[in-house]
Amino acid sequence: MLRALIGAINSLFSLFYIVILIRCFLSFVPNLDWNRQPFYTIRMVTDSYLDIFKRFIPPIGMLDVSPIVAIIVLGLIQNIIIISLSLLAG
């Protein structure tokens, strides 16, 4: 039972990584209408998390490095959760 939960949590984290990467790649597309679907949903899902890091990490020139830090922190959170659950599973 706990193994299935660990697998589901890993899948959710993987999905969120992919959506963040899609958001980063789409930010390079000029004249993209972020108010149209599916772009609006991608923006709404990712920006609440990415904005936490954008407040503290200034861009380097024209490059925003906050998504890189956000992905690293997300990986750390994932590892902490998975290791904790694995220890509970025994």
N, C-alpha and C positions, 0 to 999 in steps of 0.2 A: 504494500500500500504506500509506504513512504518512498519507495523507489519510483513509483509512478508519479508521485508529487514532485520529486526531484527532477524527473524527466520533463514534466509540464513546466516547471519553473525555468529550466534551461531553455525550453522552446520559447517561452515568453521573452526571455532576455535576448535570445537570438533574433526574434522577430523585431524587437525594439532596436537592436543594433542595425539591422537592415533598414528600418525606417529612418533612422538617424542618418545613415550613409546616403540613402536616397535624397533626403532633405538637403544634405551638403552638396551633392552633385547638382540638384535642381537649382541651388542658389547661384550657379554659374550660368544658367540659361537666362538670356536677356528677355525682357518684356513678357515674363511668365505671369499670368493672371492667377495670383494666389487665392483669389476668392472663388475660383471654379473647382469643382470636384475632379479628381481626387486630391488635388494640391492643397485645398483648404483643410481636409482631414489630416494630411501629412503634417501640415504646419501646426495645426492645433494639438496634435499628439506629441510632437517633438519640441515645440518652442517653449512650453512651460518648463521642461527639464533643461533645455539649452540656455534659457534666459538666466537661470541661476548662475551659470558660469560666465555668461557675457557681462554680467554686472561687475565681476571681479577681474576678468582677464581682458585687457585691452587688445585690439587688433594690432598685428605687426604689419605696418604699412597698410596694404589693401587686403591682407590675409587675416581671417578670423580663425585663431587657433583654439578657441573655446570648445568646439566640438571634439577635438582630439582629447582634451582634458576630460570632457564629459564622458567619452567612451572609456577612458582609462578608469575613471571613478565608477562607472557602471560595471566594469569588469571586476573591480574590487568588491563592490556590493554583492555581485553575483557569487563570487568565490566565498565570501563570508556566509551568505545564506546557504549555499550548497554544502560547504564544509560543516556548518552547524547541523544541518539536517542529516548529513551522513553520519555524524557522531551520534545523533539520536537513534538512527537506524541500527547502529552497531556493527 
